[in-house]
């Protein structure tokens, strides 16, 4: 893959993670009409999206030339 393809793919992944994270937060804090025994753990999904988005953001910084490692 070329540099521009990597950059585009990284930006798309970051956008998707932010959207899924926002939807998960909204669903977690939405008013619950009744207690259902099999609800999705929206907060875990949202926190997973935030953690993954941070890793993708670090990868994006590496793609644009910012060194984030110990070198």
C-alpha positions as CSV (number, residue, x, y, z in Angstrom):
1,X,0.0,0.0,0.0
2,X,1.1,3.5,-0.7
3,X,1.4,6.2,1.9
4,X,-1.8,7.9,0.8
5,X,-3.7,4.7,0.9
6,X,-2.5,4.1,4.5
7,X,-3.4,7.6,5.5
8,X,-6.9,7.3,3.9
9,X,-7.5,3.9,5.6
10,X,-6.4,5.2,8.9
11,X,-8.7,8.3,8.7
12,X,-11.6,6.1,7.7
13,X,-11.0,3.7,10.6
14,X,-10.7,6.7,13.1
15,X,-14.0,8.1,11.8
16,X,-15.8,4.7,12.1
17,X,-14.5,4.3,15.7
18,X,-15.6,7.7,16.7
19,X,-19.1,7.2,15.3
20,X,-19.5,3.8,16.9
21,X,-18.2,5.2,20.2
22,X,-20.6,8.1,20.1
23,X,-23.5,5.8,19.3
24,X,-22.5,3.5,22.2
25,X,-22.3,6.4,24.7
26,X,-25.7,7.6,23.6
27,X,-27.2,4.1,23.9
28,X,-25.7,3.6,27.3
29,X,-27.1,6.9,28.8
30,X,-30.5,6.6,27.0
31,X,-33.6,6.1,29.1
32,X,-34.3,2.5,29.6
33,X,-38.0,1.6,29.1
34,X,-37.8,-1.7,30.9
35,X,-35.2,-4.1,32.4
36,X,-34.2,-6.7,29.9
37,X,-31.9,-9.5,30.9
38,X,-29.9,-9.5,27.6
39,X,-28.8,-6.0,27.1
40,X,-25.6,-5.1,25.2
41,X,-22.8,-3.7,27.4
42,X,-22.7,-0.3,25.6
43,X,-20.1,1.2,28.0
44,X,-17.7,-1.6,27.3
45,X,-18.1,-1.1,23.6
46,X,-17.7,2.7,23.9
47,X,-14.5,2.4,26.0
48,X,-13.1,-0.2,23.6
49,X,-13.7,2.2,20.7
50,X,-12.0,5.0,22.6
51,X,-8.9,2.8,23.3
52,X,-8.7,1.6,19.7
53,X,-9.2,5.2,18.4
54,X,-6.3,6.3,20.5
55,X,-4.1,3.6,19.0
56,X,-5.2,4.6,15.5
57,X,-4.5,8.2,16.3
58,X,-0.9,7.3,17.4
59,X,-0.6,5.4,14.1
60,X,-1.8,8.5,12.2
61,X,0.8,10.6,14.0
62,X,3.5,8.1,12.9
63,X,2.2,8.3,9.3
64,X,2.6,12.0,9.2
65,X,6.1,11.9,10.5
66,X,5.8,12.4,14.3
67,X,8.0,9.9,16.1
68,X,6.1,8.4,19.1
69,X,8.5,5.5,19.9
70,X,11.6,5.4,22.0
71,X,14.0,5.9,19.1
